[in-house]
Amino acid sequence: MKNFSINIDQDGVALITFDVPGKSMNVISDEVQTEFDGLLATLREPRVRGAVIRSGKAGGFCAGADLPELLSNMTRWCAMQGDEELARGVAESGSWSRRLRELETCGKPVAVVIHGVTVGGGLELALACHYRVAVADSKLRMALPEVGVGLLPGGGATQRLPRLVGLRRAAPWLLEGEVISLEDALAGDLIHAVMAADSALEDARRWVLEHPEAKAPWDEPDYRLPHGGPHSPEGYRHFAPLIAARHNGFGSEHPSLGNILKCLYEGSQVPMDAGLRIEARYFFNTLRKPQARAMARTFFIARQTLARRPVREDLESYLGVLQEVSEQEQQAMLNEGYSDTLVASLGRVASLPTGCPQPVTDAEASPADLPVVEQLKRRLLYAQALAAARCLDAGIVQDPLEADLGAVEAGFPAWTGGPLGYIEIEGLANFIAQAQRFEQDHGARFALPAGLLRRLEEGQGLHA
């Protein structure tokens, strides 16, 4: 094995060291997952009484998925059609969750020693172990940051966390990516013990030998969800407001928030294995959303790529153009008779922060039902996306990654992945057709830049 080493001591405890070669931090790649099957096979051997998993990296336990590889897989999964292909896609994307459940139910006690960065799929690996020891380290960081890049935790966290601490306490960790404090982790049995590095390994080994029949709490016959499910008194008090809060305004545009809520709601009412199947389905559905690909590219690939550059672009002029275009479009909406309140709301959810347009007091009020509001929001996004494309053509901004990351960091809606990301979410051909309709209805400010038409003719994307 390249990524794991196994040392079985005289008492039959397998010490498994996770150490991906050539990387400063462990990540979960397809290769790591394939080798994990070998670990499971070793655990099933009669000579093995249990296992302790640790990291060989100084910086932490595991940083989660190999996101560049995941993005490549997402492109392939998005192309799948038909029941047979889609079922294969659910199985492939949910393979880490399936392997962790096999670890959890292998019939042997499994302990884990974590330190430093323990996030995403790495934290999910720890949660699938029966005993968790944290090294007393000021650098310990536990979190599920997937929501911040448009994804959901697909390795069982939406099912294990609420089964440990209840729906209300688990929700902010899953829906906001909040860092889990050591105090909260201890109180909720996410961590069972904290000790110095030189003691943690021996403590975990001793626990394995003393608990040969270890099981996860939810695999015990008398298990009950802490504080009840979504239809309990606690659930009625907290879950419905939670849904409303996450879908306030245009929050439903976010590619993973709604699916995380569905995992919590549906999964908490069924046994663990059924809950994991629910999570796998919603995980796959999230991965296939263009918003998820756009967010992952901007918040992960762009940040990594641009962080390695000694000099970043000066985006002041570019962002100024986007703000000016947005202000002009909001003013046009006011001039058409849409209310100050509506236009201000659209500005908050579909635009960079701008100055306040001038209110129009003598205009006849225009009706604004939900389809109209949706079209106004789309129009505002299109105006800014077209402006970004013009800036790219004119050389005001050179790199599409800079254009998208700079815009979202300045306040452009995160779920789009940036103004150029929004064009790809719409689909280049669809975007061009809709922009032409906006030009017919609202004038030359929606005229298409030559670069977009050229990319359509050449079959290129904006980030090619």
N, C-alpha and C positions, 0 to 999 in steps of 0.2 A: 504493500500500500504506500502511496505517495503522501497522503494527507493525514493519515493516522498511524500511530504505532501502538502495539498491544504488548503488555508485559504481564504474564500471569504468575502471581507469586505462589509460595508454597502452600498458602491457605486457600488457593483457588479464586482469589480476587483479581480480576483483570483491570490493570491500570491502563486506561486508554488516553493517549495524548493526541490532541487535535492540533495539528501544526501544518498549515498549508505552505508549501515551499515557495520562496520568491515573493512573498507578500508580508507586509508589516502587520497585517491583521487577518485573522481567519475569516473567510467568507464561504457561503454555501453555494457551491457550483454544481453543475450536473455531475462532474467527476466525483466531488465529495459525496453526493447522494449515492452514486453507484458503489463507492467504497463502503458507505454506511451499511449496505446489505451484507458485506463481509463481516462487519462488527456484529451485526445481529446473528449471523450464523455462528460466530465464535461464542456469543453469549448462550446459545442453545446447547453447546457442548456439555456433557455431564461433568467434566472436570472443573467447569467454571461455576462458582457459587454466586457471583455477582460482579459488579463493575463499578469503577470510579472513573469519571470522565473529567479531564482537565485540559487547559490550553497550554501550548508550548510557546505562546507569544507573550512578551513582556507587557504589551500595551492593553491586553484584555482577552476576554474569552472568545467572542465572535461578534462581528459587525453585521451579521445578517446575510441577505442574499447577495450574490454576485450580480449587481444591477445591470451592467452592460450585457451580460449573458442573458439575463431575464428579458431585457428589452428586445433582444434578438428573437427569443422564444415568443414574445408577445406578438411580433410581426407574423410569425408562422401560425400562431393560434388564431389570430384575427382572420386569416385566410381560410380557416376550416369551415366547411359547409356540410349539411346533412347530419342526421342523427348519429351515424356511426363515427364520423370524424369528430363531432362535438363531444361525444362520450369519451373518445380517446384523449381529446384536449383536456377535459375535466380530470381524467386520471393522471395525465402527464403533469399538469399544473399543480395538482394536489399530492404529488409523490412525496414531498417532504413531510406533509402532515401524516400520510399513511405510514411512512417509516417511523415517525416519532410515536405513533400509536402502537406499532409493533414493539418498539423499545419499551414503552410503558406497560405493555401486557406480556412481556417475554417470560414471565414467571420467575424472574430472578430480581433481587434488589439492585437498583442502580442509583448511585449517588453522583453528584456533580460538584466541582469546586470552581467557583467563578471569581473573576477579578476584573477590574478595569472596565472596558467597553463591553457590555453584554446587552445587545439590542437586537430588535427584529427577530429573524429566525434563530439567532443565537440564544435569545431569551426564551424562545419557544422550545428549543432543545432542553434548556435547563428546566422549564416547567414540566416537561415530559418525564423527568427523572423523579425518583421517589423521595430523595433527600438532597437538599440544596444548602451548601455551605458557601458563604461569601468571605473572601479575604478582607480583613479590616484594612481598607485602602481609601484614601480620600479621592482617588480617581475612579472609584466604582460608579458606573453609570448604567442604569437599567431603564430601558424605554422600548416602546413600540412605535417608531417614527414613520411607519409606512404611510399613514394618512397624509403626511406632509408632502409626499411625492405622488399622491393620487392613488395609492394602493391600499389594500387591507391586509392585516396579518393573516397569512394563509397556512400557518403551521400549527393551528389549534388554539391560538391565544384568545380568539373570540369565544371559545368554549371553556377553556381551562380557567381563565381569569374570573369570570362571573361565578364559576363553581367553587372558587377559592374564597372570594371576598363579596360576592353579591353583585347584582346588576349596577346599582347606583355607584359603588366605589370603583368598579371596573370601567365604567363608561368614559371618564375623562382620559384614562390611560390609552384607550382604544380610539376614541373619537378626536382627541386633541394631541395625541402623542406626548402627553405629559411625562416628564421624567419621574420615575417611581422612587420615592425617597426610601432610604434604608429602614427608617422607622415604620413606614407603611408596609414595606415588604415583610418585615418581621411580624407585624401585627396581623397580616393576612396570610401567613405561612407561605408566601412566595419564597422567602428565605427562612431556613430553620435555625441556622446558627451563623455567628460572625466570629472569626478568630484570626490570629496571626497566620501568615503564610506557612510558617514552619510547622504549625499544628493542624491546619485545615485538612491536609491530605490524610494524615493518620486518623483524624476524627471521622472523615468520610469512610475510610476503610473499615474502621471499627464498627461504624453503623451498619455497613453492609453485612458484616459477619453476625451481628446481633439481630438482624431483621430478615431472616431468610424468606418469610412469607409476605414481603412488602407489596402493597397495592396502592394505587392512587385512591384518594378518598371517594371519588365518584364511581369507583368499581366495587365499593362495598355495598351490600344489599340494603342497608338502612340509610344510604346517603340521601340528603335533602339539600336543595339549593339554599344557600344562606339568605335569609330575609325574604324568601319566596320569589316566585317568577313574576312576569309582567302583569298577571291577573290577580296577584295577591294585594292586600291593602298597601304594602310598601310599593309594589309595582304601580298601582293606580296613582299613588302620590308622586312618583318620580318618573315613570317611563313615558307617559303621554306628554308631560312638559318637555322631556328630553327630546322627543321627536319634533315637537313644535319648535324648540329652540334651534335645532340643527337645520331645519328647513325654513327658517325665517328668511324673508326676502328671496334671494335666488340661491340659497344654500344648497338646494336640490341639484344644482348644476355640478356640484363636486362629484367626481366619479366614484368615490368609495364611501362617503358618509352614509348614504341611504342603505347601501349593502351591509355595512357594519351593523347598523341598527337592525336590519333584517336577521343577520346572524345571531345577534343577542336575543331578539324577540322570539324567533322560531326555535333556535338551538337550545334556549333555556327551558323549553317545555318538553324536551324529548331526551332519551338516554344519550350518553356521550357519543357512541358510534354514529347515531343518526345525526347528532349535532355537527359532528365533523364532516359528514356528507353534505349537510346544508352549507357549511362554511366553504367547502371545496367548490360547490356550484357557484356561490356568489363571488368567490375569489376568481374563478375563471371568467365569469361575466364581467367583473371589474377590469381584468387584464385585457379584455377585448374592446374596451371603450377607448375611443381616440383621445378623450380628455386625460385618461390615465397615461397614455404614451407621451402626450405633450407635457404633462406635469413631470413625469419621471425624467424626460430629456432635459427639461429646463432646470429643475431643482437638484438633479444629481449630475447628469453628464455635463451640462453647461458649467455648473459650479466647479466640478473637478477640472474640466478643461481650462477654464479661464483662470483658476487659481494657480495653474502652473505657468502662466504667462508673466513675464517680468513687468510688462506695461499693459494696462487695460485702456480701452477706448474712452475718450471723454464723451459722455452721452448727454451733456447739458443741452446742446442744440437739438438733438433728436427728441429728448423728452419734452422740450419746450414746444416742438411741432405737435406732438401728440396732445399735449394739454390745450394748445390753441385750437386744434381741430375739434376736440371734445367740447370745449366752451362754445364754439360756433354752432355745433350741432344741437347742444342743449338750448342755446338761444333760439335756434330755428324752431325747436319744439314748442318753446314758450310762445313764439310768434304765431304758431299754428293754433294756439288756444289750449294747449295742455297745461294742467295746473302746475303751480310752483312746487307743490308737495310731490307730485308724481315725478317731475323732471329732476328734482333734488334726489329722490330715491333712486332713480335710474343712474344718476351721477355717482352715487355711493357704491352701487353694485356692478356697474358696467363701464367704469372709466377710471383713468388716473385721477387723483385729486386735482381739482381745478378751482378757479375763482367762482364767484356766484354770478350767474347770468342775470341780466336786467329783467325784473318782472314786467309783465305786460298786463296792464290793468283794464284796457278797453277791448280786449279780444274776446270773441264769442267762445264760450267753453266748448272744447271738443270732447266727445265721449271716449272713454278709455276702459273697455272691458278687458278681460285677461288676454285674448288674442291680440288686441291692439297693444297692450303693454309689452307683450312678448316681442312684437314686431318693432316697437320703439327701442327696446333693449338691443335687439339685433342690429338695428340701424346705427345705434351709437357705437357698438362694437365694430361694425363694418367701417365706419368713418375712421376710427383709430387704426384699424388693421390696414386699410388702404394707405393711410398716412405713413405707417411703418414701412410698407412695401415701397412707397415713393422714396422714402429716406434711404432705403437699401439701394435702389436704382441710382440715386443721386450721389451716393457715397457719403451721405451725412452720418450713416452708421455702416460699418464694413462687414460685420459678422452677424449672421442671424442669431447665433447663440447670445451674443452681447445684446442684441436688440430685444430679445425675449426676456432674458434674465434681468436686464436693466429696467425694463418696463414693469415686471411683476414686483421687483424690489422697490420700485417707486409707487406701487399701489394699484397697478393694473390687475384685474381679477385673476387670482392664482389658478383657478380651475382651467383657464384657457392655456396655461403654459406660456403666455405672452401673446402679443398681437399677431405675430407671424404663426405661432402655434395655433391660434384661433382659426386662421385660414386653413390650416391642414386638418383641423377638427371638422370644419365645414366640408372639406374636400375641395381641391382647387377648382375643378370644373363647376361644382355647385356654387362655390363662392363667386366665381366670375359671373355666372348667370344671375345670381341674386344682386350683385353689385350693378349689373347692367339694368336691372329692374329699378333699383334705387336711383340710378342716374336718370332714367326716364321720368320717375316721379318727383325727384328732388333736385335735379340739376347736375352740373358738371363737377361738383365737389366729389361725386362718387365715380368719376371717370377712372378707368382702369389704367394703372401704370404699365408701360410696355413690357417690363420685366415679367409681370405675372402672365401675360399672354404668351410670351416666349417660353416660359417654363411649361405652360400647358401644352404648347405645340411640341416641345421637346420631351415631354413626359417626365420632367424633373420636379422634385419637391423643393420647398424653400430651404430645407436644411441639407440638400444634397451636396 
